[in-house]
Amino acid sequence: MSELILETRCLKKYYGKQLAVNNISLHIPRGSIYGLLGPNGAGKSTTLKIITGLLRPSAGEIISFGERWERKEEQLYPLLLPFTCIH
């Protein structure tokens, strides 16, 4: 099995009582290309913002190159290339 550059485990994000992201688990190996597809309001942008460190998840964890990390207020961790939302 190739090295995972990114792994998420059971990511959740609530905005108040509204659940925006529910149990997202990803396993992305080195050299792969992925896209995130879904209808409006499915949580695509929120998921990408969590992965890149722009938002803190309500639950779950992110592992990059085998190391678990925590988002710190004074730092943002861009794990992936910048993303663009296309509407």
Long-range contacts (C-beta under 8 A, 24 or more apart in sequence): 1-29, 2-29, 2-30, 2-31, 3-29, 3-30, 3-65, 3-66, 4-28, 4-29, 4-30, 4-63, 4-65, 4-66, 5-29, 5-30, 5-64, 5-65, 6-51, 6-62, 6-63, 6-64, 6-79, 6-80, 7-62, 7-63, 7-64, 8-50, 8-51, 8-60, 8-61, 8-62, 8-63, 9-60, 9-61, 9-62, 9-63, 10-59, 10-60, 10-61, 11-47, 11-50, 11-57, 11-59, 11-60, 11-61, 11-62, 12-57, 12-58, 12-59, 12-60, 13-43, 13-46, 13-47, 13-50, 13-55, 13-57, 13-58, 14-58, 20-46, 21-46, 21-47, 21-50, 21-57, 23-60, 24-60, 44-85, 45-85, 48-80, 48-83, 51-79, 51-80, 52-76, 52-77, 52-78, 52-79, 52-80, 52-83, 53-77, 53-78, 53-79
